[in-house]
Amino acid sequence: MQAADTSDSFQKAVLERLDTLKAEVDRLKQELSQTNVRVDACQKASNQVVILAFGLIATAMLTIMVSTVFR
């Protein structure tokens, strides 16, 4: 009888631990999803900054060329 009690308590402990681990995995999945959204937003913002920088450089070069031609 004592072996059955030990087995039952072990099973309960294992099941409780599994439930705890499942909850932790679910929480981590949610955090990962939120992190992916943030990383995606940062990448888009970074791409926009690069496009803006190239546009400003092109505009500056064009301004210099036009002012040199019309002197």
QUILINVEN-V204294 format. One record per run of one state. SS is the DSSP state (A for helix, B for strand, O for the rest). FROM is the first residue (numbers start at 1). LEN is the number of residues. If there is no record, write none. Layout:
ss = <SS/SS>
from = <FROM/FROM>
len = <LEN/LEN>
This chain:
ss = <O/A/O>
from = <1/2/70>
len = <1/68/2>
